[in-house]
Amino acid sequence: MRFFHFLFCLCLCQSLEIKQNEAFNADVFAKGVPDSLEDLIALIERENLTPTGQKPVEYASYIWSGDWSNADVRNVDGENRQLTGDQVRKNLAKIILAAKNKKENIDTKTTNTGELTLADIFPDANIRIGGDRPLVIKQVSDTEEEDATIEQASTTEQAETTEQATTTEQATTTEQATTTEQATTTEQATTTPEPTTTTENPANFPKTGDLELMVEDIVYSGHMLHWSVEQAYLAISDIWGQKYLRFAEIPPTTTTVGPASTEQPTTVSLRQADTASEEATTLTTEATTLTTEATTTEVPTTTAEPLPYEIKTLRVPTDTVFLIQPRGRTEGTYPLLVPVHDFYNYTDNTDEVILAFNQRLHLAHWDMEAQEMNVSVAEWFNSRDATIEITEFMVPSAAWVDPLGRLLIGTHDIRPFEKIVTQSIFTVFPNSFDPESTFYELTKISCDPTGMAWSTDNSTLFFADGHTKNITKCEYDSWKVDVSNCETMLNVADEVSATATPGGMATDENGHVWVAIADKDKGAVIEIDPETNTVISTIDVEDGELVDIVFAGDDLDFAYILSKKSLYKLTGLGVRGMHVPDFIWKPELKRRSL
């Protein structure tokens, strides 16, 4: 009876300890122990411990940030108890290193007595690290009295099994055993329904990223971005700076400059040596001195390395626009720039874009041989053009492309009224240069359209308005290019700060919406879950004048952020963006009847 009483007390004092192998000694535990989420991500990715179908950053975030308040741990005597979240995290390094141990086939034996799997510790995750077989962790007591008691009771594991069976048989007559079983049953009953309420999608964990200033003062007044997946460049509109930019990063080269710099002074000396053969010895010594001088003079040139990006500039001269009516000559805005996908190869040209001068849209060809170019008179008057509907004191908004390649443009009043009295006008170009009015329901609630994005299934339009500061979602009819049943997801002034204003937005592969936020002191990029209408990630940016955001790159695995003046790059998010096409132009497409 005293022995069973001791076992009951013993189970309350046990702690979690990894079963150590002779080849896996204590020194290994001191190496690679993750002290932060970043270290845990690096460890899991480095050791290839991520289960199939999960990403290292999401998997690590799930383990690191999870609420393990209901972790169910099986003790040696078969009784269950719960570990706190802190207790699990203290042993997290050992759990991961034990997974590495198992993956390297150092310890692959699985038994049922005195061991537990990760599925017991993380019941909501169904985790399998390092293979399909569960990771096994050995339970060992911390007290010296345990060894003496086990030696008294039995010297083999079979004896322990027999004692457990005897304990079960005596449960009907022993009040302590009955109490133990009732406690176990109670704990199991409370932990069983928990997975349905505590399980979280790893995509919903907060994300961080690495922010890099790519180009400072690249624009005077940034207005919009568009990443061309097909042509691999970033289109930038500088509305009041009156220029359009084509930005592309240059991949780093692996060529070595050293040998070439050494050969250059040698060739110069040889040319001098052609004057007389008698001076060969003198010229040889000069060549060596020139070589050393060349190496010393090349030190500052290596510091001034070429820029890791290329920028091309395109402008529309006012003299070209008002050639026929020079008296009406006035400056114009540069509100939008979108690359064109010529579906039928109508012009036999590549590098075509749609640009705007005020409300007039034109198809233009970008001369890739020129660093800076102007739209010519011939191209301005002979290319395809169109005009969007606009009223006095209004300017066009940014332009957005829907999943089927149609172009959408809004308008906003530039007068700084306290209360906006004009509503936005929306125009769609349905794969042609025949503009049509659309988004009538959105017109009623929009004054300053700043962002649009679509859900992964193209059934929902997300919309940001700079005046109301609302993020809205509407049902999207891709056939009619129209919206209905619009409702507010959240208000940025309420969720972020009273002075915050939403800008451009983009959708990731999980269906979450990323929004650039401008604010008085500093800006931010927020991630919104449309299913819960909540902000799940906030990444601060010291620049308070953020305008737009787009996912970019071959894999759409990072984002560019544009402010009023500068261009930033955000990496390490752990998610990929949704593909946004260029404007798909089909010249033979006739005007639709809606």
Order of alpha helices (4+ residues) and beta strands (2+ residues): alpha-beta-alpha-alpha-alpha-beta-beta-alpha-alpha-beta-alpha-beta-alpha-alpha-alpha-alpha-beta-beta-beta-beta-alpha-alpha-beta-alpha-beta-beta-beta-beta-alpha-beta-beta-beta-beta-beta-alpha-beta-beta-beta-beta-alpha-beta-beta-beta-beta-beta-beta-beta-beta
